[in-house]
Amino acid sequence: MRGTVAEAFVTWLDDCDASSTAEVGAKCAGLGELLRAGFPVPSGFALTTRAHRAFLVENRLVEPIARALASLDPEDVASLELASGAVGELATAAVFPASVAEAVREAYARLSRRCGEDDVPVAVRSSAVAEDLATASFAGQLQTFLWVRGPEEVLRHARRCWASAYSSSALAYRKRMAFSGEEALMSVGVQQIVDARSAGVLFTLNPTNGDRSKIVIEASWGLGEAVVGGQVNPDRYVVDKVTLDVIERSISTKEIEYRFDPAAGEVIAVQIEGERRSHACLTDDEVIELAKIGKRVERHYGCPQDVEWARAQGGGLRPGGLYVLQSRPETVWSRRPVAPIAAPQRSALDYVVADLVGRAKGETKKRSSK
């Protein structure tokens, strides 16, 4: 157990590693692991699963949730929607325990000081215990909120992250995977936002054919939501993992980008104007730098990775700096056995031995025929 109530409810990402999943969820544990390994990851903290449990207990949500899930049929859309609506409404209306709220306010103030900015804009991200694993993924089902400012807004969006665990798709997935109550607990990551000039995803294998000798990078202007959500046809680069040569390059026409709108106070999709639509959003040097980062991440984890990244244009981070926002195991091709690239080569000794064996068999056959 941690020393104080506040420390039980909040932990810093740079104090986390792969062993922290039960406390801060798979996503935040992965970010902490990368930070401790020296990768460029924006600073932040996590509301722990203890905070989520305290939230559920304080608002008497444990029993209603258990009842809603007990007889749930993951194939019955109507029952899923009914359960999701009932439980989600309870979670959204619930209040933070005072001790949890105070711990979050203190951590956010400290993060703002660390980043040198009053009310630093942050991403508030769901991080479930059973998420981003090689055998299971809640990808696309849990919520992330961008450009959140101020302690009360952080608290409001953290509650929305917890409520997203009870969407119909998340409930169905949880039921199919037979997750326990502990596995369904969720941390919430609060991380300095990267005001991205460009962003996207990186695979340390070719996702179209599973070729592990290649790295594939997809990129577009602005925040990465357009790429992750499939709302834009991104630029695509294929890099040889050994030589780091860019062997394929496809520059697309990119229609929209996600940007923070100060007037609206939120991130919105805007039309990309003029020639920038068809301009490459990465230089070859940046592509190669990303490929190097991808190789290091894969080497660190020992398996192919699916990495989200962003190139900062400022906002308190190093302008032009490339940052890792998330890395998870690639879950399609990496489960398949690796086929040899070529048939094993025979040495000269192999041929000598084969010749001797053949001669011996021939002599034996001659003797037996006499």
Secondary structure, DSSP 8 states (H G I E B T S, - for coil): --SSHHHHHEEEGGG--GGGHHHHHHHHHHHHHHHHTT-----EEEE-HHHHHHHHHHTT-HHHHHHHHHT--TT-HHHHHHHHHHHHHHHHH----HHHHHHHHHHHHHHHHHHTSTT--EEEEEEETT-S-SS---TTTS-EEEEE-SHHHHHHHHHHHHHHTTSHHHHHHHHHTT--TTTT-EEEEEEE---EEEEEEEESS-TTT--TTEEEEEEEESSTHHHHTT-S--EEEEEETTT--EEEEE-----EEEEEETTTTEEEEEE--GGGGGS-SS-HHHHHHHHHHHHHHHHHHTS-EEEEEEEE-STTS-TT-EEEEEEEE--SGGGS----SS-----HHHHHHHHHHHHHHHHHHHHHH-
